[in-house]
Amino acid sequence: MLNELKTVSYFHAADWAVFFAVLAATAGAAIYGNRRLKKKQGSKPSGILDYLLMGRQLTLPLFVATLVATWYGGIFGVNEITFNYGIYNFVTQGLFWYVAYLIFAFFIAPKVAQYQSVTLPDLTEQMFGPKSAKVAAVFTFFYITPVAYVLSLGMFLHMVFGIGVLPGMALGTLFAGLYTAWGGFRSVVFSDLVQFFVMCSAVLLVVIFSVHTFGGLDFLKAHLPASHFTLTGGNSWLNTLIWGFIALSTLIDPSFYQRCFAAKNPDVVKKGVLISTFIWFCFDLCTTAGSLYARALLPQAQPGQAYFFYSIQLLPVGLRGFFVAGILAIILSTLNSFLFIASNTLSFDLLRTRFKNVVLSNRIAIFAVGVLAIALAHLLHGSFKEIWLVLGSYFSACLLVPILMGYLSPGRISDKLFVGASLASAAAMTAWRFIPKHELLQALDPFYIGVATGLIILLFCRRRREEAYVTRITYR
């Protein structure tokens, strides 16, 4: 068996050379994005659009690279779920999401293309009204604030350099915030391009060396609990299916929409999501397999860290540093996107009327979001699974149903009805968490209560509104 390490200070000079070379390439890509931004900026309005959405000129290769890279910042959370529950991770963090990606590509992307929006709340305002946009912005802000990814970065720097998790969160977030604020969305995209190739290669190397060194599926079955090869991993089906509904949040995910609004045309979006889905499938296979090997060989390790420590002992000199750079790339590529989108939500959607210079206010907001994320990560230092589950549940339950109904029945949901249904869903979820319940109802997650509340209000009030409209027409 391998041993869990406390630090990786024994790395060879070649490992550090590779690691810092990748870090330099990421910074160089961000600088390139900043230079491209300066060349493109002309008048003030075009400058704002270029800073926020790359002037809507995102090509297919860049679309795929930035979308794929953005999706995996919680690598330690994925490792934690696999370590504890096995292939349950591939079901809840993979299969459910592939279905949502395909729905988005074939049904949602063409509808999004009809709007020339800048952000998801901006789209919501065009569909429902200004009050709906504010409500959507609040839910989006808390959902997209990168709590789990700031925590992941702090853990990473703690494991690599031995510094405290809190200082690591602060230093790492400062680095990501600086290059993101510098060049805006262009810096995010070009840095994601570097991180995309590094992260995909890193997780593939772990699988190749694992199979070569220890064997394949037979080895894993001999060294892992049988429950690790069941679809639920010992969890109830109700709790498992929650992830299926949370995966549908892809249909209203701010990072998806940002890439769609930035794409050159709808064809780029559809092809890009389909290509990305295939890459995600391969990536999930690699991370799940690698984490299973870590569980088999480091059974006493901390669940979220086992994959990291296993991999750096498995890989040879040079590749070890490349893998560490790959883990950093996974985290940074999501952190920078989430910082940028959260700052857009704050400066563009919530406080736009208070500031004349949207670009400057956005840059300031990036660091404000970073401070908030660090504070929340420090206070909520717990399971990645719980952080994702709570934030994802509120966002999905409160916004998914009304926005999808808005796509299906344009003009049927009023601004007031959208706000009422969303807030009622949030209130019902919160109340369900605290009220005493019969033991038979304990397994019913608040998410289901929130969705049911919003759906009932939307269907009932919309029907009453249509009946009143018919009555007025008949009377006249």
C-alpha positions as CSV (number, residue, x, y, z in Angstrom):
1,M,0.0,0.0,0.0
2,L,1.0,3.6,-0.6
3,N,1.2,6.1,2.2
4,E,-0.5,9.4,2.7
5,L,2.0,12.2,2.6
6,K,1.9,15.4,4.7
7,T,3.8,17.6,2.1
8,V,5.2,17.3,-1.4
9,S,8.4,19.2,-0.5
10,Y,10.4,16.2,-1.8
11,F,9.6,17.1,-5.4
12,H,12.5,17.0,-7.8
13,A,13.7,20.2,-9.4
14,A,12.3,19.0,-12.7
15,D,8.8,18.8,-11.2
16,W,9.0,22.4,-10.0
17,A,10.3,23.5,-13.4
18,V,7.3,21.9,-15.1
19,F,4.9,23.2,-12.5
20,F,6.1,26.8,-12.8
21,A,6.3,26.6,-16.6
22,V,2.6,25.8,-16.7
23,L,1.8,28.6,-14.3
24,A,3.8,31.0,-16.4
25,A,2.0,29.8,-19.6
26,T,-1.3,30.5,-17.8
27,A,-0.2,34.0,-16.8
28,G,1.1,34.6,-20.4
29,A,-2.2,33.6,-21.9
30,A,-4.0,36.0,-19.5
31,I,-1.6,38.8,-20.6
32,Y,-2.3,38.0,-24.2
33,G,-6.0,38.3,-23.5
34,N,-5.4,41.7,-22.0
35,R,-3.5,42.9,-25.0
36,R,-6.2,41.6,-27.3
37,L,-8.7,43.5,-25.2
38,K,-6.8,46.8,-25.5
39,K,-6.6,46.4,-29.3
40,K,-10.3,45.7,-29.6
41,Q,-11.6,48.5,-27.3
42,G,-12.8,51.5,-29.1
43,S,-15.8,53.5,-28.0
44,K,-17.1,53.0,-24.5
45,P,-20.1,50.7,-25.3
46,S,-18.1,48.3,-27.5
47,G,-15.4,48.3,-24.8
48,I,-17.9,47.1,-22.2
49,L,-19.2,44.3,-24.5
50,D,-15.6,43.3,-25.4
51,Y,-14.6,43.1,-21.7
52,L,-17.7,41.1,-20.6
53,L,-18.3,38.9,-23.7
54,M,-15.2,39.1,-25.9
55,G,-17.2,41.1,-28.4
56,R,-19.4,38.0,-29.1
57,Q,-16.5,36.6,-31.2
58,L,-15.9,33.3,-29.3
59,T,-14.9,30.6,-31.9
60,L,-15.7,26.9,-31.7
61,P,-12.2,25.8,-30.4
62,L,-12.1,28.5,-27.7
63,F,-15.8,27.8,-26.8
64,V,-15.0,24.1,-26.2
65,A,-11.8,24.8,-24.3
66,T,-13.3,27.4,-21.9
67,L,-16.6,25.5,-21.4
68,V,-14.9,22.2,-20.5
69,A,-12.2,23.9,-18.3
70,T,-14.8,25.8,-16.4
71,W,-16.7,22.8,-15.3
72,Y,-14.2,21.0,-13.0
73,G,-12.9,23.3,-10.3
74,G,-14.3,21.2,-7.5
75,I,-11.8,18.3,-8.2
76,F,-11.3,17.6,-4.5
77,G,-15.1,17.4,-4.1
78,V,-15.4,14.9,-7.0
79,N,-12.5,12.9,-5.4
80,E,-14.3,13.0,-2.0
81,I,-17.6,11.6,-3.4
82,T,-15.8,8.8,-5.3
83,F,-13.7,7.9,-2.3
84,N,-16.8,7.6,-0.1
85,Y,-19.3,6.2,-2.6
86,G,-17.5,4.9,-5.7
87,I,-19.2,5.1,-9.1
88,Y,-22.0,7.0,-7.5
89,N,-19.9,9.9,-8.4
90,F,-20.0,9.1,-12.1
91,V,-23.8,8.8,-12.0
92,T,-24.4,12.0,-10.0
93,Q,-21.6,14.2,-11.4
94,G,-21.6,12.6,-14.9
95,L,-24.5,10.8,-16.4
96,F,-27.2,13.1,-15.1
97,W,-25.3,16.1,-16.4
98,Y,-24.8,14.6,-19.9
99,V,-28.5,14.4,-20.3
100,A,-28.8,18.1,-19.3
101,Y,-26.1,19.0,-21.8
102,L,-27.9,17.4,-24.7
103,I,-31.2,19.0,-23.7
104,F,-29.4,22.4,-23.7
105,A,-27.7,21.8,-27.0
106,F,-30.9,20.8,-28.9
107,F,-33.6,22.7,-27.2
108,I,-32.3,25.6,-25.1
109,A,-29.5,27.0,-27.2
110,P,-31.7,28.0,-30.1
111,K,-34.0,29.8,-27.8
112,V,-31.1,31.6,-26.1
113,A,-29.9,32.8,-29.5
114,Q,-33.1,34.8,-30.0
115,Y,-32.0,37.2,-27.2
116,Q,-28.9,39.5,-27.5
117,S,-28.4,39.4,-23.7
118,V,-25.2,40.0,-21.7
119,T,-26.0,37.9,-18.5
120,L,-28.6,35.4,-17.3
121,P,-30.4,38.0,-15.2
122,D,-30.4,40.3,-18.3
123,L,-32.1,37.5,-20.3
124,T,-34.6,37.1,-17.4
125,E,-35.4,40.8,-17.6
126,Q,-36.2,40.5,-21.3
127,M,-38.4,37.4,-20.8
128,F,-40.3,38.5,-17.6
129,G,-39.4,42.0,-16.4
130,P,-37.0,44.1,-14.2
131,K,-38.1,42.7,-10.8
132,S,-37.6,39.1,-12.1
133,A,-34.1,40.1,-13.2
134,K,-33.2,41.3,-9.7
135,V,-34.4,38.1,-8.1
136,A,-32.6,36.0,-10.6
137,A,-29.4,38.1,-10.0
138,V,-29.5,37.5,-6.3
139,F,-29.9,33.7,-6.7
140,T,-27.3,33.7,-9.4
141,F,-24.8,35.6,-7.3
142,F,-24.9,33.3,-4.4
143,Y,-24.9,30.2,-6.6
144,I,-21.9,31.4,-8.7
145,T,-19.9,32.8,-5.8
146,P,-16.9,30.3,-5.9
147,V,-17.0,29.1,-2.3
148,A,-16.1,25.5,-3.0
149,Y,-13.4,26.5,-5.5
150,V,-11.7,29.0,-3.2
151,L,-11.6,26.2,-0.6
152,S,-10.2,23.8,-3.2
153,L,-7.4,26.3,-4.0
154,G,-6.6,26.8,-0.3
155,M,-6.4,23.0,0.2
156,F,-4.2,22.7,-2.9
157,L,-1.7,25.3,-1.7
158,H,-1.7,23.7,1.8
159,M,-0.8,20.3,0.4
160,V,1.8,21.6,-2.0
161,F,3.5,24.3,-0.1
162,G,2.4,23.6,3.5
163,I,0.9,27.0,4.1
164,G,-2.4,27.3,6.0
165,V,-5.7,26.8,4.1
166,L,-6.9,30.3,4.9
167,P,-3.7,32.1,3.7
168,G,-3.7,29.8,0.7
169,M,-7.3,30.8,-0.2
170,A,-6.3,34.4,0.1
171,L,-3.1,34.2,-2.0
172,G,-4.7,31.9,-4.7
173,T,-7.8,34.0,-5.1
174,L,-5.7,37.2,-5.3
175,F,-3.7,35.6,-8.2
176,A,-6.8,34.5,-10.1
177,G,-8.5,37.8,-9.4
178,L,-5.6,39.9,-10.7
179,Y,-5.4,38.2,-14.1
180,T,-9.2,37.9,-14.5
181,A,-9.7,41.6,-13.7
182,W,-6.9,42.6,-16.0
183,G,-8.2,41.3,-19.3
184,G,-11.8,40.4,-18.6
185,F,-13.4,37.6,-20.4
186,R,-10.6,37.4,-22.9
187,S,-8.1,36.6,-20.2
188,V,-10.4,34.0,-18.8
189,V,-10.8,32.3,-22.2
190,F,-7.1,32.3,-23.2
191,S,-6.0,31.1,-19.8
192,D,-8.7,28.4,-19.9
193,L,-7.2,27.3,-23.2
194,V,-3.8,26.5,-21.6
195,Q,-5.5,24.9,-18.5
196,F,-7.8,22.8,-20.7
197,F,-4.9,20.9,-22.3
198,V,-3.0,20.5,-19.0
199,M,-5.9,19.3,-16.9
200,C,-7.1,16.7,-19.5
201,S,-3.6,15.3,-20.0
202,A,-2.9,15.2,-16.2
203,V,-5.9,13.0,-15.3
204,L,-5.3,10.7,-18.3
205,L,-1.7,10.1,-17.2
206,V,-2.9,8.9,-13.8
207,V,-5.2,6.3,-15.3
208,I,-2.6,5.0,-17.7
209,F,0.0,4.6,-15.0
210,S,-2.5,3.1,-12.6
211,V,-3.6,0.4,-15.0
212,H,0.0,-0.3,-15.9
213,T,1.2,-0.5,-12.3
214,F,-1.7,-2.2,-10.5
215,G,-4.0,-3.7,-13.1
216,G,-7.5,-2.9,-14.2
217,L,-11.0,-3.6,-13.0
218,D,-10.2,-6.9,-11.3
219,F,-7.7,-5.1,-9.0
220,L,-10.3,-2.5,-8.0
221,K,-13.0,-5.0,-7.3
222,A,-10.6,-7.0,-5.1
223,H,-9.7,-3.9,-3.0
224,L,-12.9,-1.9,-2.8
225,P,-16.3,-2.4,-1.0
226,A,-19.0,-3.9,-3.2
227,S,-21.1,-0.8,-2.6
228,H,-18.6,1.3,-4.6
229,F,-19.8,-0.4,-7.8
230,T,-23.5,0.2,-7.2
231,L,-25.3,3.2,-8.8
232,T,-26.4,4.7,-5.5
233,G,-23.2,3.9,-3.5
234,G,-25.4,3.1,-0.5
235,N,-27.4,6.4,-0.7
236,S,-31.2,6.4,-1.1
237,W,-32.7,6.8,-4.6
238,L,-34.4,10.0,-3.5
239,N,-31.1,11.6,-2.5
240,T,-29.5,10.3,-5.7
241,L,-32.2,11.7,-7.9
242,I,-31.7,15.1,-6.4
243,W,-28.5,15.3,-8.3
244,G,-30.5,14.7,-11.5
245,F,-32.6,17.7,-10.9
246,I,-29.6,19.8,-9.9
247,A,-27.9,18.7,-13.1
248,L,-30.9,20.4,-14.9
249,S,-29.5,23.6,-13.5
250,T,-27.3,23.4,-16.6
251,L,-30.3,24.7,-18.5
252,I,-30.0,27.9,-16.6
253,D,-26.3,27.8,-15.6
254,P,-24.7,31.3,-15.8
255,S,-21.4,30.0,-17.2
256,F,-23.2,28.1,-20.0
257,Y,-25.1,31.2,-20.8
258,Q,-22.1,33.5,-20.7
259,R,-20.4,31.3,-23.4
260,C,-23.6,31.2,-25.4
261,F,-23.9,35.0,-25.4
262,A,-20.2,35.3,-26.4
263,A,-20.3,32.8,-29.2
264,K,-20.0,34.0,-32.8
265,N,-23.3,32.2,-33.8
266,P,-25.8,29.6,-32.6
267,D,-24.0,26.8,-34.6
268,V,-20.9,27.3,-32.5
269,V,-23.0,26.8,-29.3
270,K,-24.7,23.6,-30.5
271,K,-21.5,22.0,-31.8
272,G,-19.5,23.2,-28.9
273,V,-21.8,21.7,-26.3
274,L,-21.9,18.4,-28.1
275,I,-18.1,18.2,-28.4
276,S,-17.7,19.3,-24.8
277,T,-20.1,16.6,-23.6
278,F,-17.9,13.9,-25.1
279,I,-14.8,15.4,-23.5
280,W,-16.6,15.6,-20.2
281,F,-17.5,11.9,-20.4
282,C,-13.8,11.0,-21.0
283,F,-12.6,13.3,-18.2
284,D,-15.2,11.9,-15.7
285,L,-14.1,8.4,-16.5
286,C,-10.5,9.3,-15.7
287,T,-11.2,11.2,-12.5
288,T,-13.5,8.5,-11.2
289,A,-11.1,5.7,-12.0
290,G,-8.2,7.6,-10.5
291,S,-10.1,8.2,-7.3
292,L,-11.1,4.5,-7.1
293,Y,-7.4,3.6,-7.2
294,A,-6.7,6.1,-4.5
295,R,-9.4,4.6,-2.3
296,A,-8.0,1.1,-2.9
297,L,-4.4,2.1,-2.1
298,L,-4.9,4.9,0.5
299,P,-8.0,3.7,2.4
300,Q,-7.1,5.7,5.5
301,A,-6.4,9.0,3.7
302,Q,-8.7,12.0,3.9
303,P,-11.3,11.5,1.2
304,G,-10.8,14.8,-0.6
305,Q,-7.0,14.5,-0.7
306,A,-6.4,10.8,-1.4
307,Y,-6.4,11.2,-5.2
308,F,-3.8,14.0,-5.0
309,F,-1.4,12.1,-2.7
310,Y,-1.9,8.8,-4.6
311,S,-1.1,10.4,-8.0
312,I,2.1,12.2,-6.9
313,Q,3.5,9.0,-5.6
314,L,2.5,7.0,-8.7
315,L,3.9,9.3,-11.4
316,P,7.6,9.6,-12.2
317,V,9.7,12.8,-11.9
318,G,8.6,15.5,-14.3
319,L,5.1,14.1,-14.8
320,R,4.6,14.5,-11.1
321,G,5.0,18.3,-11.5
322,F,2.8,18.2,-14.6
323,F,0.0,16.5,-12.6
324,V,0.2,19.0,-9.8
325,A,0.0,21.8,-12.4
326,G,-3.0,20.0,-13.9
327,I,-4.8,20.0,-10.5
328,L,-4.1,23.7,-10.2
329,A,-5.4,24.3,-13.7
330,I,-8.6,22.5,-12.9
331,I,-9.2,24.7,-9.9
332,L,-8.1,28.0,-11.5
333,S,-10.1,27.5,-14.7
334,T,-13.3,27.4,-12.7
335,L,-12.4,29.9,-10.1
336,N,-11.6,32.6,-12.6
337,S,-14.8,32.1,-14.5
338,F,-17.0,32.1,-11.4
339,L,-15.2,35.2,-10.0
340,F,-15.9,36.9,-13.3
341,I,-19.5,35.9,-13.6
342,A,-20.3,36.7,-10.0
343,S,-18.7,40.2,-10.4
344,N,-20.7,40.7,-13.6
345,T,-23.9,39.8,-11.7
346,L,-22.9,42.3,-8.9
347,S,-21.7,45.2,-11.0
348,F,-23.8,44.8,-14.2
349,D,-27.1,43.3,-12.9
350,L,-27.5,44.6,-9.4
351,L,-25.5,47.8,-9.2
352,R,-25.3,49.0,-12.8
353,T,-27.2,52.2,-12.2
354,R,-24.9,53.2,-9.3
355,F,-21.7,53.2,-11.4
356,K,-20.9,55.0,-14.7
357,N,-17.9,52.9,-15.5
358,V,-19.1,49.3,-15.7
359,V,-15.6,47.8,-16.5
360,L,-14.0,49.5,-13.5
361,S,-16.9,48.5,-11.1
362,N,-16.6,45.0,-12.5
363,R,-12.9,44.8,-11.7
364,I,-13.5,46.1,-8.1
365,A,-16.4,43.6,-7.7
366,I,-14.0,40.7,-8.6
367,F,-12.0,41.3,-5.5
368,A,-15.2,41.9,-3.4
369,V,-16.5,38.6,-4.5
370,G,-13.2,36.9,-3.7
371,V,-13.3,38.3,-0.1
372,L,-16.9,37.0,0.3
373,A,-16.0,33.6,-1.1
374,I,-13.0,33.3,1.3
375,A,-15.1,34.3,4.3
376,L,-17.9,31.8,3.4
377,A,-15.4,29.0,2.6
378,H,-13.8,29.6,6.0
379,L,-17.1,29.6,7.8
380,L,-18.6,26.6,5.9
381,H,-15.4,24.5,6.0
382,G,-17.2,21.2,5.5
383,S,-18.1,18.7,2.8
384,F,-17.9,19.8,-0.8
385,K,-20.9,17.6,-1.4
386,E,-23.0,19.6,1.1
387,I,-21.9,23.0,-0.2
388,W,-22.8,22.0,-3.8
389,L,-26.0,20.4,-2.7
390,V,-27.3,23.4,-0.7
391,L,-26.3,26.1,-3.2
392,G,-27.3,24.1,-6.2
393,S,-30.7,23.1,-4.7
394,Y,-31.8,26.7,-4.0
395,F,-30.6,28.0,-7.4
396,S,-32.3,25.1,-9.3
397,A,-35.5,25.0,-7.3
398,C,-36.2,28.7,-7.4
399,L,-35.2,29.6,-11.0
400,L,-35.3,26.5,-13.2
401,V,-39.1,25.9,-13.4
402,P,-40.1,29.6,-14.1
403,I,-37.4,30.1,-16.7
404,L,-38.2,26.9,-18.5
405,M,-41.9,27.7,-18.5
406,G,-40.9,31.1,-19.9
407,Y,-39.3,29.3,-22.8
408,L,-42.2,27.0,-23.3
409,S,-44.9,29.6,-22.9
410,P,-43.5,33.1,-23.8
411,G,-45.5,35.9,-22.3
412,R,-47.6,33.7,-20.0
413,I,-45.7,34.4,-16.8
414,S,-45.7,38.0,-15.5
415,D,-42.9,39.8,-13.8
416,K,-44.8,39.6,-10.5
417,L,-45.6,35.9,-10.8
418,F,-42.0,35.0,-11.5
419,V,-40.9,36.9,-8.4
420,G,-43.6,35.4,-6.2
421,A,-42.9,31.8,-7.3
422,S,-39.2,32.1,-6.9
423,L,-39.3,33.6,-3.4
424,A,-42.0,31.2,-2.3
425,S,-39.8,28.3,-3.4
426,A,-36.9,29.6,-1.3
427,A,-39.1,30.2,1.7
428,A,-40.6,26.7,1.5
429,M,-37.2,25.1,1.3
430,T,-35.9,27.0,4.2
431,A,-39.0,26.3,6.4
432,W,-38.8,22.6,5.5
433,R,-35.2,22.4,6.8
434,F,-36.2,23.6,10.3
435,I,-39.8,22.5,11.0
436,P,-40.3,19.2,12.9
437,K,-41.2,16.3,10.6
438,H,-42.5,12.8,10.8
439,E,-39.7,10.3,10.4
440,L,-41.2,9.1,7.1
441,L,-40.8,12.6,5.7
442,Q,-37.2,13.0,6.9
443,A,-35.8,11.6,3.7
444,L,-37.7,14.2,1.6
445,D,-35.1,16.8,0.7
446,P,-36.1,20.5,0.8
447,F,-35.3,20.7,-2.9
448,Y,-38.5,18.7,-3.8
449,I,-40.6,21.0,-1.6
450,G,-39.1,24.1,-3.3
451,V,-39.8,22.8,-6.8
452,A,-43.3,21.7,-5.9
453,T,-44.1,25.0,-4.3
454,G,-42.9,27.0,-7.3
455,L,-44.6,24.8,-9.8
456,I,-48.0,24.9,-8.0
457,I,-47.9,28.7,-7.8
458,L,-47.0,29.1,-11.4
459,L,-49.6,26.7,-12.8
460,F,-52.4,27.9,-10.5
461,C,-51.8,31.6,-10.9
462,R,-51.2,31.4,-14.6
463,R,-54.5,29.5,-15.1
464,R,-56.3,32.1,-13.0
465,R,-54.7,34.9,-15.1
466,E,-55.8,33.2,-18.3
467,E,-59.3,32.6,-17.0
468,A,-59.6,36.3,-16.0
469,Y,-58.3,37.3,-19.5
470,V,-60.9,35.1,-21.2
471,T,-63.7,36.5,-19.0
472,R,-62.8,40.1,-19.8
473,I,-62.7,39.3,-23.6
474,T,-66.1,37.6,-23.3
475,Y,-67.6,40.5,-21.4
476,R,-66.5,43.0,-23.9
